Amino acid sequence: RPLPPTPPGGHQDVPKSPQKHYGITSAISLAPPRDIDHEYTKKLCDAMKPFGVFEDEEELNHRLAVLGKLNNFVKEWIAEISELKNLPPSAISCVGGKIFTFGSYRLGVHTKGADIDALCVAPRHVERADFFQSFFEKLKQHEEIKDLRAVEDAFVPVIKFKFDGIEIDLLFARLALQSIPDNLDLRGDSILRNLDIRCIRSLNGCRVTDEILYLVPNKENFRLTLRAIKLWAKRRGIYSNMLGFLGGVSWAMLVARTCQLYPNAVAATLVHKFFLVFSKWEWPNPVLLKQPEDSNLNLPVWDPRVNPSDRYHLMPIITPAYPQQNSTYNVSTSTRTIMSEEFKYGLSVTDEILQGKAEWPKLFEPPSFFQKYKIGLVESKIRVLVGNLERNEYITLAHVNPQSFPGSKENRNENEFVSMWFIGIIFKKVENAESVNIDLTYDIQSFTDTVYRQANNINMLKDGMKIEATHVKKRQLHQYLPPELVQRKKRVSCVPLLAGTKTFKYMSKRSSVSHVRLFSFCVEHMSRGADPLNGATSKRPHSPSLEEQAKRLKETEKARIHIVKSDPEKMASHRDRECVQVGQSQV
């Protein structure tokens, strides 16, 4: 268990003895810290405090007390199990048992309210089934234990609970030992001999954490630097192993490598050097804290010379404890690119800070994620289509409903994303005409060309994106809208715009439905009134609902709409051109 850290930003004595060699290469610089480096470190601590990264003395002592209780609780349970298994009293008295911590708490970089990762280590006669049955039942009876649940079939089986308000994730490992002494060290590889794979996985967290602490030159400088980098990564949205970024242990290893390269530097300098080193790192060269060792235990280890799959890892950061593994196997090309850009940005910000041109809070500013990516391109350009339709001499009104709809599951595959908008159209009554051909293909094609061009200009166009414009009759609305909306609808002629990242099945050329095909670019859509291309936001007048729209249409001249094919000669300029015919009967 880590002791409470020295006061943040406090001066650390530089060793006067010959420097120990850390890591797989010699240090880049052995320069001792200057007074100004200590000043920058104090300012760094002050900038982190508002984010709750430091616990006070009372909270630290509370955690220590809870872990002490849990440790005694484990010893008591192991003694009871030993008695049930008929061990002699002399063996029971010294059978032992111990709780080890790992993760952010063991590293000494946990934040306020964070959970504790812990490992219950038991002797060989205590089985995993005992842990998930009798120990689980014993925890149930404890009045300070809340929210108890077991996840026995997980990759690393765990019991989760709150102990006097502290969340704990407790793993289990039994060792091939008759007893577990209080001074047991888990770092030796021989401790893994004759263990099942689940116990080896459970031990891995403790072994990696302890090895990282052993391999850094100055633990307090390492801890303060890691606190800063973890806070920065969370604020910048790149802290997540599950989503393809880096998790806690990976960030710890990158910081540890930086400490090895600058063994005498204090936290402010180390944060800057962190960005310097990894903004220039030539991936996929691996980050190693020590040379991998073979322990002849025949466990799989990361080695691209032997394992072909390891050669495809994009950003390998290798755990220092046997069996060595790549902690970043989830990293993709995109996430690596994003992190590399963030390293470069972090370097530019810390350059400014150390030059006196900026302050530390700038480093922890979140990115403008929703301003960074162009979204809502289709929605922002629907007004172009409305304008095109309004200029058509046969259209009195083109009314877009501002609400978009996701589209029915029957009309798309599971991996398709669809947004639909509906435009209600009122057609002019044409005197003394039995029927009039109205061709909307040009109006729609002009709109889709505009969207296509804009998307191309900002590099948004991806395979599978398209726009469709379709004439929909009342009897077809149920194919696109929820039943409760269709039931309330009056007879309205609508044109839905379908935008998606995956293509729909193309309609047959023989279809009687007006159809224009084009790739589309709308993956997410902005709040109404915002134009993602120019950043302008304008208030829109109140738009009546489709129900109100239908009521208005009731008062208009009634007309019948159906589809006819254009003259073949007129189809030369537009593929699959189709027309709308307007008559003088009920819509």
C-alpha positions in Angstrom: 0.0 0.0 0.0 1.4 3.4 -0.9 2.1 5.9 1.9 0.6 9.4 1.6 2.7 11.4 -0.9 4.9 14.2 0.2 3.4 17.7 -0.2 2.7 18.2 -3.9 5.4 20.3 -5.5 7.8 19.8 -2.7 11.5 19.7 -3.5 13.0 16.3 -4.0 16.6 15.7 -3.1 18.8 14.7 -6.1 20.8 11.6 -5.3 24.5 12.3 -4.9 25.6 8.7 -5.4 26.4 7.4 -8.9 23.3 7.2 -11.1 21.6 3.9 -11.4 20.9 2.9 -15.0 17.1 2.8 -15.7 15.4 1.3 -18.6 16.7 -0.2 -21.8 18.8 2.9 -22.8 20.9 5.4 -21.0 19.2 8.7 -19.8 18.8 11.6 -22.2 19.7 14.1 -19.5 20.9 13.9 -15.9 20.5 17.6 -15.3 19.2 18.5 -11.8 16.2 20.7 -11.4 16.5 24.4 -11.2 14.6 26.7 -8.8 12.3 27.8 -11.6 11.5 24.1 -12.3 10.3 23.8 -8.7 8.2 26.9 -9.1 6.6 25.6 -12.3 5.9 22.3 -10.5 4.1 24.1 -7.6 2.0 26.0 -10.2 1.2 22.7 -11.9 -0.1 21.3 -8.6 -2.2 24.4 -8.0 -3.7 24.0 -11.5 -4.7 20.3 -10.8 -6.3 20.9 -7.4 -9.7 22.1 -8.7 -10.1 18.8 -10.5 -10.1 16.7 -7.3 -6.9 14.8 -8.1 -5.6 15.0 -4.5 -7.2 13.3 -1.5 -6.8 15.0 1.9 -5.2 13.3 4.9 -8.6 12.2 6.3 -9.6 10.4 3.1 -6.2 8.7 2.8 -6.4 7.4 6.4 -10.0 6.2 5.8 -8.8 4.1 2.9 -5.9 2.7 4.9 -8.3 1.8 7.7 -10.7 0.0 5.3 -7.9 -2.0 3.7 -6.7 -3.0 7.2 -10.1 -4.3 8.1 -10.4 -6.2 4.8 -6.9 -7.7 5.3 -7.9 -9.0 8.8 -11.3 -10.2 7.4 -9.4 -12.3 4.7 -7.1 -13.8 7.3 -10.1 -14.7 9.5 -11.9 -16.4 6.5 -8.8 -18.4 5.4 -8.4 -19.7 9.0 -12.0 -20.8 9.0 -11.7 -22.5 5.7 -8.5 -24.2 6.8 -10.3 -25.6 9.9 -13.2 -26.9 7.7 -10.6 -28.7 5.6 -9.2 -30.3 8.7 -5.8 -28.7 8.8 -4.0 -29.1 12.1 -4.2 -26.2 14.6 -0.5 -25.6 14.2 -0.9 -25.0 10.5 -4.0 -22.9 10.9 -2.3 -20.5 13.3 0.2 -19.5 10.6 -1.7 -20.1 7.4 -1.9 -16.3 6.8 -3.4 -14.6 3.8 -3.0 -11.1 2.5 -4.6 -8.3 0.6 -2.5 -6.6 -2.1 -3.5 -3.4 -3.9 -2.7 -2.5 -7.5 -3.8 0.0 -10.1 -4.0 3.8 -9.4 -4.2 3.3 -5.6 -1.0 1.2 -5.5 0.7 3.7 -7.8 -0.3 6.5 -5.5 -2.2 8.5 -8.1 -5.9 7.7 -7.3 -8.4 10.6 -7.2 -11.1 11.5 -4.7 -13.8 8.9 -4.6 -11.9 6.4 -6.8 -12.3 2.7 -6.3 -9.5 0.4 -5.1 -8.3 -2.6 -7.1 -7.2 -5.3 -4.7 -6.1 -8.9 -4.8 -6.8 -11.6 -2.2 -3.9 -14.1 -2.0 -4.5 -17.4 -0.4 -2.5 -20.6 0.2 -2.9 -23.7 -2.0 -5.6 -25.5 -0.1 -8.1 -22.5 -0.6 -9.8 -22.9 -3.9 -11.4 -20.3 -6.2 -14.9 -21.9 -5.5 -14.3 -21.1 -1.8 -13.7 -17.5 -2.6 -16.9 -17.1 -4.6 -19.0 -19.1 -2.2 -18.0 -19.0 1.5 -16.1 -15.7 1.3 -18.9 -14.1 -0.6 -21.4 -15.3 2.0 -19.2 -14.0 4.8 -19.1 -10.6 3.1 -22.9 -10.6 3.0 -23.0 -10.8 6.8 -20.7 -7.9 7.3 -22.7 -4.7 8.2 -20.2 -2.3 6.5 -20.4 -4.2 3.2 -22.9 -2.8 0.6 -23.6 -3.4 -3.1 -22.1 -6.8 -3.1 -22.0 -8.7 -6.4 -19.8 -11.4 -7.9 -18.7 -11.7 -11.5 -17.3 -15.2 -11.5 -17.3 -15.8 -15.3 -15.3 -12.6 -16.2 -12.0 -12.8 -18.0 -10.5 -11.9 -14.6 -13.1 -13.0 -12.0 -13.9 -10.4 -9.4 -16.1 -9.6 -6.4 -17.3 -6.0 -6.2 -18.5 -4.2 -3.1 -18.5 -1.1 -1.0 -16.7 -1.3 2.3 -17.6 1.6 4.6 -18.2 3.8 1.5 -15.1 2.7 -0.4 -15.6 0.9 -3.7 -13.4 -2.2 -4.0 -12.8 -4.7 -6.8 -11.4 -7.8 -5.3 -9.6 -10.5 -7.3 -8.4 -13.9 -6.1 -5.3 -15.9 -6.5 -4.1 -19.0 -4.7 -0.4 -19.7 -4.7 1.4 -23.0 -4.5 2.4 -22.3 -0.9 1.4 -23.8 2.4 1.0 -20.3 4.0 1.0 -16.7 2.9 3.4 -14.5 5.0 2.9 -10.8 5.5 6.2 -10.0 3.8 5.3 -11.9 0.6 6.7 -10.3 -2.5 4.9 -11.0 -5.7 7.5 -9.7 -8.1 9.5 -13.0 -8.5 8.5 -15.0 -11.5 8.8 -18.3 -9.6 5.6 -17.4 -7.8 3.7 -18.2 -11.0 4.8 -21.8 -11.2 2.0 -24.4 -11.1 -0.8 -21.8 -11.2 -3.9 -21.9 -13.3 -4.4 -19.2 -15.9 -7.0 -17.3 -13.9 -4.7 -16.9 -11.0 -1.9 -15.7 -13.3 -4.2 -13.1 -14.8 -5.3 -12.0 -11.3 -1.7 -11.6 -10.2 -0.7 -9.7 -13.3 -2.1 -6.3 -12.1 -0.1 -6.4 -8.9 3.1 -7.6 -10.5 3.0 -4.9 -13.3 2.2 -2.1 -10.8 5.0 -3.2 -8.5 7.5 -3.5 -11.4 6.6 0.0 -12.7 7.3 1.5 -9.3 10.6 -0.5 -9.0 11.8 0.8 -12.4 11.3 4.6 -11.9 14.1 6.7 -10.5 12.0 8.9 -8.2 8.6 7.7 -7.1 7.2 11.0 -6.0 8.2 12.8 -9.2 6.7 9.9 -11.2 3.4 10.1 -9.2 2.9 13.8 -9.6 3.7 13.6 -13.3 1.4 10.7 -13.8 -1.4 12.6 -12.0 -1.0 15.5 -14.5 -0.8 13.2 -17.6 -3.9 11.2 -16.5 -5.9 14.4 -15.9 -4.8 15.8 -19.2 -5.7 12.6 -21.1 -9.2 12.5 -19.4 -9.8 16.2 -20.2 -8.7 15.7 -23.8 -11.0 12.6 -24.3 -8.2 10.0 -24.9 -8.4 8.0 -21.7 -10.1 4.7 -22.5 -8.6 1.4 -23.2 -12.0 0.0 -24.2 -12.5 2.6 -26.9 -9.0 2.2 -28.4 -7.1 4.9 -26.5 -4.9 4.2 -23.5 -5.9 3.0 -20.1 -4.3 3.8 -16.7 -1.5 1.2 -16.8 -0.5 2.3 -20.4 -0.3 6.0 -19.3 1.7 4.9 -16.3 4.2 3.1 -18.4 4.7 6.1 -20.8 5.3 8.4 -17.8 7.7 5.8 -16.3 9.7 5.7 -19.5 9.9 9.5 -19.5 11.2 9.4 -15.9 13.8 6.9 -16.9 15.0 9.2 -19.7 15.2 12.2 -17.3 15.8 10.7 -13.9 16.5 13.9 -12.0 13.8 16.1 -13.5 10.8 17.3 -11.4 7.2 17.0 -12.5 6.8 20.2 -14.5 9.9 19.3 -16.6 8.7 15.7 -16.9 5.3 16.7 -18.2 7.0 18.7 -20.9 9.5 16.0 -21.8 6.6 13.5 -21.9 5.1 15.4 -24.8 8.5 15.9 -26.4 9.3 12.2 -26.4 6.0 10.8 -27.5 5.2 13.5 -30.1 8.4 12.3 -31.9 8.1 8.5 -31.1 8.3 6.4 -34.2 5.4 4.0 -33.7 5.1 1.0 -33.9 8.5 0.8 -32.1 7.5 -0.6 -28.7 7.8 1.3 -25.4 9.8 -1.0 -23.0 10.7 -0.2 -19.4 13.2 -3.1 -19.3 14.4 -5.9 -21.5 11.9 -8.8 -21.7 13.1 -11.9 -19.8 12.2 -15.5 -20.5 11.3 -17.4 -17.3 10.9 -20.8 -19.0 7.3 -21.1 -17.7 5.9 -21.5 -21.2 3.5 -18.6 -20.9 2.6 -16.6 -24.0 4.5 -13.3 -24.2 4.5 -10.4 -26.6 7.1 -11.1 -29.2 6.6 -10.1 -32.9 9.5 -12.3 -33.9 7.5 -15.4 -32.8 3.9 -14.2 -33.0 2.8 -12.9 -36.4 -0.3 -11.2 -34.8 2.0 -9.0 -32.6 3.5 -7.5 -35.8 0.2 -5.7 -36.5 0.0 -3.9 -33.2 0.1 -0.1 -33.9 1.2 1.4 -30.6 2.8 -1.3 -28.5 3.4 -0.5 -24.8 4.8 -3.6 -23.2 4.1 -4.5 -19.5 7.4 -5.0 -17.6 6.4 -8.1 -15.6 6.4 -11.7 -17.0 4.5 -12.7 -19.0 5.0 -9.5 -20.9 1.9 -8.3 -22.8 1.0 -5.3 -25.0 -1.4 -3.2 -23.0 -2.6 -1.3 -26.1 -3.8 -4.0 -28.4 -7.1 -2.1 -28.8 -5.4 0.9 -30.4 -6.5 1.6 -34.0 -5.1 3.7 -36.8 -7.6 6.5 -36.0 -7.0 6.5 -32.2 -3.2 6.4 -32.7 -3.5 9.4 -35.0 -5.7 11.3 -32.6 -3.3 10.6 -29.7 -0.3 11.6 -31.8 -1.9 14.9 -32.6 -2.7 15.4 -28.9 0.9 14.8 -28.0 2.0 17.5 -30.4 -0.6 19.9 -29.1 0.5 19.1 -25.5 4.1 19.9 -26.5 3.1 23.3 -28.0 1.1 24.2 -24.9 3.9 23.2 -22.4 6.4 25.1 -24.6 4.3 28.2 -24.1 3.9 27.5 -20.3 7.7 27.1 -19.8 8.3 30.2 -21.8 6.0 32.2 -19.6 3.4 32.7 -22.4 0.6 30.6 -20.9 -0.4 29.0 -17.6 -1.0 25.3 -16.7 -4.8 25.5 -16.8 -4.5 25.8 -20.6 -3.1 22.2 -20.7 -6.3 20.9 -19.1 -8.8 22.7 -21.4 -11.1 20.2 -23.1 -11.1 20.0 -26.9 -13.9 21.5 -28.9 -15.0 18.1 -30.0 -18.4 19.1 -31.4 -17.0 22.1 -33.2 -14.1 20.1 -34.6 -16.2 17.8 -36.7 -18.7 18.8 -39.4 -22.1 17.5 -38.6 -25.6 18.2 -39.8 -24.5 18.9 -43.4 -27.7 17.4 -44.9 -30.0 19.2 -42.4 -28.2 22.5 -42.9 -28.8 22.3 -46.7 -32.4 21.2 -46.7 -33.2 24.9 -47.1 -31.5 24.8 -50.5 -34.0 22.1 -51.6 -36.9 24.1 -50.2 -35.7 27.2 -52.1 -35.4 25.1 -55.3 -39.0 23.8 -54.9 -40.3 27.3 -54.2 -39.0 28.5 -57.5 -41.0 25.8 -59.3 -43.9 27.5 -61.0 -46.3 24.6 -60.1 -45.6 24.6 -56.3 -47.4 27.0 -54.0 -45.8 25.9 -50.7 -42.9 23.6 -49.6 -43.1 23.1 -45.9 -40.3 21.1 -44.2 -41.1 19.4 -40.9 -38.1 20.3 -38.6 -38.2 16.9 -36.8 -36.1 14.2 -38.3 -37.0 10.5 -38.1 -34.7 7.4 -37.9 -36.4 5.3 -40.5 -38.0 1.9 -40.0 -35.8 -1.1 -39.2 -37.5 -3.1 -42.0 -36.1 -0.7 -44.6 -32.5 -0.8 -43.5 -29.8 -3.1 -42.2 -28.7 -3.1 -38.6 -25.5 -1.3 -39.3 -27.1 1.5 -41.3 -27.7 4.9 -39.9 -30.6 6.8 -41.4 -32.2 10.3 -40.8 -35.3 11.3 -42.7 -36.9 14.7 -43.2 -40.4 15.2 -44.7 -41.4 18.1 -46.9 -45.1 18.8 -47.5 -45.9 20.3 -50.9 -49.0 22.2 -52.0 -49.3 22.2 -55.8 -51.0 25.0 -57.8 -54.3 24.4 -59.4 -53.9 24.6 -63.2 -57.0 25.9 -64.9 -58.4 24.1 -67.9 -55.9 21.3 -67.7 -56.8 17.7 -67.3 -53.3 16.9 -66.1 -49.9 18.6 -65.9 -46.5 16.9 -65.9 -44.3 18.4 -63.1 -40.7 17.3 -63.1 -38.9 17.7 -59.8 -35.8 15.9 -60.8 -33.8 19.0 -61.5 -34.8 20.6 -58.2 -33.7 17.6 -56.2 -30.6 16.9 -58.3 -29.5 20.5 -57.7 -29.8 20.0 -53.9 -28.0 16.7 -53.9 -25.2 18.1 -56.1 -24.8 21.0 -53.6 -24.5 18.6 -50.6 -22.1 16.3 -52.6 -19.9 19.3 -53.5 -19.8 20.6 -49.9 -19.0 17.2 -48.5 -16.2 16.7 -51.0 -14.7 20.1 -50.2 -14.4 19.3 -46.4 -13.4 15.6 -46.9 -16.5 14.2 -45.4 -17.5 11.9 -48.2 -17.2 8.2 -47.2 -18.1 5.0 -49.0 -21.7 4.0 -48.4 -23.1 7.5 -47.7 -26.0 8.7 -49.9 -29.1 10.8 -50.1 -32.4 9.6 -51.5 -35.4 11.7 -52.3 -38.7 9.8 -52.7 -42.3 10.8 -53.4 -44.5 9.2 -50.7 -48.2 8.7 -50.8 -50.4 8.5 -47.7 -50.7 4.7 -47.9 -46.9 4.5 -47.9 -46.3 6.6 -44.8 -46.4 3.6 -42.5 -43.2 2.4 -44.1 -41.3 5.4 -42.8 -43.1 6.7 -39.7 -44.1 5.4 -36.3 -47.8 4.2 -36.3 -49.0 6.8 -33.8 -47.9 9.6 -36.2 -49.4 7.9 -39.3 -52.8 7.6 -37.6 -53.0 11.3 -37.0 -51.9 12.3 -40.5 -54.2 14.0 -43.0 -53.6 13.5 -46.7 -50.3 15.3 -47.4 -47.9 14.9 -50.2 -44.4 14.5 -48.7 -40.9 14.1 -49.9 -38.7 12.3 -47.4 -34.9 12.9 -47.5 -33.1 9.8 -46.3 -29.5 10.3 -45.2 -27.3 7.5 -44.1 -23.8 6.1 -43.8 -24.8 2.9 -45.5 -26.6 2.6 -48.8 -30.2 1.4 -49.1 -31.1 -1.1 -51.8 -31.5 0.8 -55.0 -35.0 1.0 -56.3 -35.8 -0.6 -59.6 -35.9 1.6 -62.6 -39.4 0.3 -63.1 -40.5 1.6 -59.8 -43.4 4.0 -59.8 -41.7 6.0 -57.1 -39.8 9.2 -57.9 -36.2 8.4 -57.0 -32.9 10.3 -57.0 -29.7 8.6 -55.7 -26.6 10.2 -54.3 -24.1 9.6 -51.6 -24.9 11.4 -48.3 -22.8 12.7 -45.5 -25.0 13.0 -42.4 -23.8 10.9 -39.5 -25.0 13.1 -36.7 -27.1 16.2 -36.7 -26.7 19.5 -35.0 -29.3 21.3 -32.8 -31.8 23.1 -34.9 -30.8 26.5 -36.2 -27.0 25.9 -36.4 -25.1 25.8 -39.7 -22.0 23.6 -39.2 -20.3 25.0 -42.3 -20.1 28.7 -41.2 -20.8 28.4 -37.5 -23.8 30.8 -37.7 -26.8 30.2 -35.5 -30.1 31.8 -36.3 -33.5 31.6 -34.7 -36.1 29.9 -36.8 -39.8 30.9 -36.7 -42.2 28.5 -35.2 -43.0 25.7 -37.6 -46.4 24.0 -37.3 -46.5 20.3 -36.8 -47.4 17.9 -39.6 -50.9 17.7 -38.0 -51.3 21.4 -38.3 -49.9 21.4 -41.8 -52.5 18.8 -42.8 -55.3 20.9 -41.4 -54.1 23.9 -43.6 -53.9 21.7 -46.7 -57.5 20.8 -46.2 -58.4 24.3 -47.1 -56.4 24.2 -50.4 -57.5 23.2 -53.8 -57.7 19.4 -54.0 -55.4 17.7 -56.4 -54.5 14.1 -57.2 -50.8 13.3 -57.4 -49.3 10.2 -59.1 -46.1 9.3 -60.9 -45.5 9.0 -64.7 -42.4 8.5 -66.7 -40.8 11.3 -68.5 -40.3 11.2 -72.3 -37.2 9.0 -72.9 -35.5 11.8 -74.8 -35.8 14.1 -71.7 -34.1 11.5 -69.6 -30.7 12.0 -71.3 -29.4 14.5 -68.7 -30.7 12.7 -65.6 -30.6 9.0 -64.8 -34.0 7.5 -63.8 -35.8 10.8 -64.2 -39.4 10.6 -63.2 -42.2 13.1 -63.1 -45.1 14.0 -60.9 -48.5 14.4 -62.5 -51.1 16.7 -60.9 -54.9 16.3 -61.5 -58.0 17.9 -60.0 -59.3 15.4 -57.5 -58.8 14.4 -53.9 -55.2 14.3 -52.5 
